[in-house]
Amino acid sequence: MSGFDMTAWSQAHLVAVEEALQAWVPADAPARLGEAMRYAVLDGGKRLRPLLVLGSMEAVSDAQRPAWMTEAAMRAACAMELIHAYSLVHDDMPCMDNDVLRRGKPTVHVQFGEAQALLAGDALQTLAFELLTPTVSDIPPAVQAQLCGSLARAAGHAGMAGGQAIDLASVGLRLSADALRQMHRCKTGALLEASVVMGALCGQAPASVTAHLLQFGQALGVAFQVVDDILDVTADASVLGKTVGKDAANDKPTYVSLLGLDGARAEAKRLAEQAHSALDHSGLTHTQALQALAAWVLQRQH
Amino acid sequence: MSGFDMTAWSQAHLVAVEEALQAWVPADAPARLGEAMRYAVLDGGKRLRPLLVLGSMEAVSDAQRPAWMTEAAMRAACAMELIHAYSLVHDDMPCMDNDVLRRGKPTVHVQFGEAQALLAGDALQTLAFELLTPTVSDIPPAVQAQLCGSLARAAGHAGMAGGQAIDLASVGLRLSADALRQMHRCKTGALLEASVVMGALCGQAPASVTAHLLQFGQALGVAFQVVDDILDVTADASVLGKTVGKDAANDKPTYVSLLGLDGARAEAKRLAEQAHSALDHSGLTHTQALQALAAWVLQRQH
């Protein structure tokens, strides 16, 4: 692995992501809006999506990359995290999952009220697109526009929001494995895929390389959701930082309800192997961070 | 007015906007999401923002403009309407204004349930940014990126969403005229301003011209809100298409509560004159549509 130190890599990148989010999520938005936005985003979360963006950009470019590539990737990393954060804020609201605990803290609507949570989620989504299109920047406009387009397609009606709608409509139904995978490919997978693809875009990867990274992101996205379903059954709330057993309580179809616990574990392993194989076929040599992130997705306890 | 026919202009442009929205707001989004999105956007609304975008683009360019300018302006016009529509869907929800009537129809959450309304609003916002960044297009990437940035800054924490937060926090308070104007400049004005500025951007106006159009948009934005406050007191629900008297019922500060009905009418007139004067100083010659839209804002009954 040519001396690659994943612990050092992820620590350095996590610090950089936190600093960027601290700087870019406004403290001075009117009334308590800024406070609610920062509460939803800062000091919590695994930051998997930002790390995927950064790992992907670094995998496709070399260390002599221009400064704008690094800036673009950090903006894309944070934009992705803002979209993820907004989706959690809205997903936790009483009319959706009605959840009171997230990342070990009261959810945004519990802390700030429903109206402020609704607004904070809305403004976090907007801020994601604002981050990608700075007024003054060396990031080529074509890259800015492509990043916005990729993010919008991943987050919108054909991606994350569409997956949420399928999820809403599927409560109490017994879905087939294919239908369940389709739902999660939209709901969770679209953002994970887009993280990898947007990183490749920042690093100006050729289309053939991006195609392999897309396959990696797709397999990883489904694997992530399978593990999520397993953890919802097996994990401890204090470790998971959110309510456990809520899928069963909400009568939602999951990989565990469909395949059983052992079947779900086997499926996660199969998907992780698919992800690794896609990287192996990409022709890229600096994929250690992406490989390590995929391994983490499989082994995570929260 | 060199034979300019505002009725013909607005009818032709309204038809084009409806056709574009029909084509771009998806019917096939999963579950009932597409249906809820289309319900929120189609067959209703004054389309003031789209008309401002189109009028502004046409005012700064000539009839031999390249096709991409027309496409960019239509995308910007529809993106603006989607942001407006999403804000109405969320604003009407029980945790915000709890309104049941909009454009003469049951509000989205009444028709589709709160969860679907939340998602539809979210997906409409995302779709706005998707429209501005088509995968294949002759619109210069720099224009696409600038449009996304302008829209995000107008809709986000320092614009519309910020204004909503001030509005939430101001219930039951007596605001000064300056504070009230600041709130509305964010809440309503930011999108109206951005409509004019994005039109100028599509038409590649020089900065000096855009500055005058910005002043026009600012005055128009506040005038619009003053008239809104007047109509909330004086209009008939069947004409207005939404609940009347709700500001007073919600104990919200308005221009009417602050200035009285006559004072508010005088303020609207003063702002309309400011708007016209900004156009006169722009040096533009084809401003008839913008002038007529400003006159409509002052005289509207709904």
Interface residues (C-beta under 8 A of the other chain):
Chain A: P26 A29 P30 A31 R32 L33 G34 M37 Y86 S87 H90 M93 C95 M96 G113 E114 A115 Q116 L118 L119 G121 D122 A123 Q125 T126 L127 F129 E130 L132 T133 P134 T135 P140 P141 A142 Q144 A145 Q146 C148 G149 L151 A152 R153 A155 G156 H157 A158 A161 G162 G163 Q164 A165 I166 L168 A169 C186
Chain B: P26 A29 P30 A31 R32 L33 G34 M37 Y86 S87 H90 M93 C95 M96 G113 E114 A115 Q116 L118 L119 G121 D122 A123 Q125 T126 L127 F129 E130 L132 T133 P134 T135 P140 P141 A142 Q144 A145 Q146 C148 G149 L151 A152 R153 A155 G156 H157 A158 A161 G162 G163 Q164 A165 I166 L168 A169 C186
